[in-house]
Amino acid sequence: MKRVLLTAFEPYDRWPENASWLVMKKLTADLPTSIVLTTRRYPVDFVAVRSRLAEDLATGFDYAIHLGQHPRATAIHLEQIAVNVGCDRGNPDSFPPLETTGPVAYRSPLPLEQWATMLRSSGIPARVSQHAGTFLCNAALYWSCHLTQQLRLVTKSGFMHLPLDISQVIGEAGDAPSLPVEISAAAVRMILDTLAE
């Protein structure tokens, strides 16, 4: 069976929950049996994420699927590109490289267009996104690809940006897009099922 690493993030900023973790919890209530799944919740910290990723990936996986929250997303975003920059929210004008000798970018080797089509045909809003931004979600995908190359692993990595869950927007002053956690979890489950094929 295929071995899959599935990661989510802890809460950050003003959010007491993280949509990625809510989806992870929903998934683990009924784990898929067609793959060997390892789940992780990472802190919202650049140094810690790189260290944890290096440790986890070294144990050997066929796939690494990373989940993150996107508060402005109206659909699930399947991220195509990770760039070699890391913007710290505490200093929004600084964009240092994630890896000083690393390539400018990595492209996910996964069939994102097929996945987006599959999800939409199942009634789930989804699209391929050009890149994962410049914060920690981008860093997770970049490092996942970079460490895979550095460690000469076979792991294929991807990143899914998830909209906020409905429970996260109830108290919002203005309009905020959301998607029920059950739908986001169903999307992730469908993708995990394809990895077993």
Secondary structure by P-SEA (a helix, b strand, c coil): cbbbbbbbbcccccccccaaaaaaaaaaaccccccbbbbbbbcccaaaaaaaaaaaaaacccbbbbbbbbccccccccccccccbbbbccccccccccccccccccccccaaaaaaaaaaaacbbbbbbccccccaaaaaaaaaaaaaaaaccccccbbbbbccccccccccccbbbbccaaaaaaaaaaaaaaaac
